C-alpha cells in the first residue's frame, strides 16, 4: 500500500542552523503517527514543508502522491492542518470565520463546519477573542476537518490546554482515524500521545533517531534487569546498548534491537538471578535514544 505521506531526503537550513538534515519517512494510510522530539528537533519545519508553507532546500515531501510544494493548492482540499498557535481574525464570530474560510473551499465546507461547531458545543455568535484556549482549539480543529480531509496534520495541538481538554482532544483523534483518515501529530508532550499513536518517530537536531510501529517499538527497545554472581554480563553481545547502570551486584541495561537468542541465553546463564525483561514507555525510549546518541 502506498503511504499517505512520503518524505525523502528532506533538508532545510536557516542561516547556519541546519533545521532538517536528509529526513526519510513513510506514514501509512489510516495511521495515527506521532512525530516526537524536543523543541528545535525539526518537527515544525517538517510540517511546514508538508503543508506547502516552506520550500525544501533538498529532497521532497508528498501527501497522497502529490508534491507538497508544487501541488500545495490541490492538496488544500485533501489535507487539514492545525498549527501550534492558530491565529484567526479574532473580531469575527465562530460562524463568521467559517463563512470566510469557506470561500477557499468546495461548497460542502460550510455545512460541515456548522455541524462540527455544533458538535463541539461552540456558540456560533461568540466572538473568537472571547473564547477559552480549549474553545479556540476546537474552532481550529473544526476548520481543519470541514473539508473532510483524508490527512489531518496537527502541530503541538494540545499546547496550552488544560489536562482534561488535552485528553478529550487526543481521544477524539482515535475516532477520526477509525473513519480512515491519516493523522500526523507533532508533539513534545511524549507521554500524552502514547495512548493513541499507532506509529512513532523520534527526531533530534533535524535527524531521525528511530521510526517504528508501536507494537514493533515494544520489542525493539527493551530494559533488562538482573542480579549476578561473579562477573557482570557483557551487554555488547545482547544488542545495541543505549543505557547501562546499576550498583553492586544489580545490573540494568536498555537495548535497541536486542538479539533474542543472546537474551534467552543470559536468562538461563549460571549466576544470573531475578532476571526481568520489559518494554519502555515512549518518554523512556526517547531518553534512552538520546543517551545512546551521546555515547556514540
Secondary structure, DSSP 8 states (H G I E B T S, - for coil): ---SEEEEEEEEEETTEEEEEEEEEEE-TT-EEEEE--TTSSHHHHHHHHTTSS--SEEEEEETTEETTTTHHHHTTTEEEE-TT----TTSBHHHHHHHHHTTS-THHHHHHHHHHHHTT--TTSBGGGS-HHHHHHHHHHHHHTT--SEEEEESTTTT--HHHHHHHHHHHHHHHHTT-EEEEEES-HHHHTTT-SEEEEEETTEEEEEEEHHHHHHHEEEEEEEESSS---GGGTSEEEEEE--TTEEEEEEES--HHHHHHHHTSTTEEEEEEEE--HHHHHHHHHHHHHH-
